[in-house]
Amino acid sequence: FYLNVPIAVIALLATPALMPAAGARTGSVDMLGALTVTVGLGVAVYAIVRAPEVGWGSAQMLLVLAGAVVLLPSTHLAGPQRPARPHPVLGRRHRPWRSMSARLNQSLEATK
């Protein structure tokens, strides 16, 4: 607690200075996508928390997990297919996995 709170306060105070100014936004909030991801994650967390009591193989748990498996991918289908514009910080070409996979490959090659 004594470590997390000061870090959160520093992050909140530094955010306006570090984030680029965003222009007026057009469009709307994807309410259907927000609803499906919220309910889907809630169902998944409920399943994980409740499973030790009722058992992972019980009918109740299998139905709850099936609900999570259906809801979470439907978030992608419910939302807009393309963002209206690129993310202001990440842009279109930000792909951190390229550099991570290259470094992992180099480290594996070095151990041979």
C-alpha positions as CSV (number, residue, x, y, z in Angstrom):
1,F,0.0,0.0,0.0
2,Y,2.7,2.5,1.0
3,L,4.5,1.8,-2.3
4,N,1.6,1.6,-4.7
5,V,-0.2,4.8,-3.6
6,P,2.8,7.2,-4.2
7,I,3.5,5.5,-7.5
8,A,-0.1,6.0,-8.6
9,V,-0.1,9.7,-7.4
10,I,3.2,10.3,-9.4
11,A,1.7,8.6,-12.5
12,L,-1.5,10.7,-12.3
13,L,0.5,13.9,-11.8
14,A,2.9,13.2,-14.7
15,T,0.3,12.0,-17.2
16,P,-0.8,15.5,-18.4
17,A,2.8,16.5,-19.0
18,L,3.8,13.3,-20.8
19,M,0.7,12.6,-22.9
20,P,0.2,14.4,-26.2
21,A,-2.7,16.8,-26.5
22,A,-5.6,15.1,-28.2
23,G,-7.9,17.0,-30.5
24,A,-11.7,16.9,-30.3
25,R,-12.9,13.3,-30.6
26,T,-15.5,12.3,-33.0
27,G,-17.5,9.2,-32.8
28,S,-19.1,7.4,-29.9
29,V,-18.3,4.9,-27.2
30,D,-18.6,1.3,-28.1
31,M,-21.2,0.4,-25.5
32,L,-21.9,-3.1,-26.8
33,G,-18.2,-4.0,-26.8
34,A,-17.8,-2.5,-23.3
35,L,-20.7,-4.5,-22.0
36,T,-19.6,-7.8,-23.5
37,V,-16.0,-7.5,-22.3
38,T,-17.1,-6.4,-18.8
39,V,-19.6,-9.3,-18.5
40,G,-17.2,-11.8,-20.1
41,L,-14.4,-10.9,-17.7
42,G,-16.7,-10.9,-14.8
43,V,-18.0,-14.4,-15.7
44,A,-14.4,-15.6,-16.1
45,V,-13.3,-14.2,-12.7
46,Y,-16.4,-15.7,-11.1
47,A,-15.5,-19.1,-12.6
48,I,-12.0,-19.0,-11.3
49,V,-13.1,-17.9,-7.8
50,R,-16.0,-20.3,-7.5
51,A,-14.2,-23.4,-9.1
52,P,-12.4,-24.6,-5.9
53,E,-15.8,-24.9,-4.1
54,V,-17.8,-26.7,-6.8
55,G,-15.1,-28.4,-8.8
56,W,-13.7,-27.6,-12.2
57,G,-15.6,-30.4,-13.8
58,S,-19.0,-29.7,-12.4
59,A,-21.9,-28.8,-14.7
60,Q,-22.1,-25.3,-13.1
61,M,-18.5,-24.6,-13.8
62,L,-18.6,-25.8,-17.3
63,L,-21.6,-23.7,-18.1
64,V,-20.0,-20.6,-16.6
65,L,-16.7,-21.2,-18.5
66,A,-18.7,-21.7,-21.7
67,G,-20.3,-18.4,-21.1
68,A,-17.0,-16.7,-20.7
69,V,-15.7,-18.4,-23.8
70,V,-18.7,-17.2,-25.8
71,L,-18.7,-13.6,-24.4
72,L,-15.0,-12.7,-24.7
73,P,-14.6,-13.3,-28.4
74,S,-18.0,-11.7,-29.1
75,T,-16.4,-8.5,-27.9
76,H,-14.4,-8.4,-31.1
77,L,-17.5,-9.1,-33.2
78,A,-19.7,-6.6,-31.4
79,G,-17.2,-3.7,-31.6
80,P,-16.2,-1.6,-34.6
81,Q,-14.0,-3.5,-37.1
82,R,-11.5,-0.7,-37.5
83,P,-10.5,2.2,-35.3
84,A,-11.5,5.6,-36.8
85,R,-7.8,6.7,-36.5
86,P,-4.6,5.3,-35.1
87,H,-3.9,5.4,-31.4
88,P,-2.3,8.8,-30.5
89,V,0.7,7.2,-28.7
90,L,1.2,3.9,-30.4
91,G,0.3,4.8,-33.9
92,R,-0.2,2.3,-36.7
93,R,3.2,0.7,-36.8
94,H,3.9,0.0,-33.1
95,R,4.6,-3.8,-32.9
96,P,6.7,-4.5,-29.8
97,W,6.5,-8.3,-30.4
98,R,8.9,-7.9,-33.3
99,S,11.8,-6.6,-31.2
100,M,10.9,-9.0,-28.4
101,S,10.9,-12.0,-30.7
102,A,14.1,-10.9,-32.3
103,R,15.8,-10.6,-28.9
104,L,14.5,-14.0,-27.9
105,N,15.8,-15.5,-31.1
106,Q,19.3,-13.9,-30.6
107,S,19.5,-15.1,-27.0
108,L,18.5,-18.7,-28.1
109,E,21.1,-18.6,-30.9
110,A,23.8,-17.4,-28.4
111,T,23.2,-20.4,-26.2
112,K,23.9,-23.0,-28.9
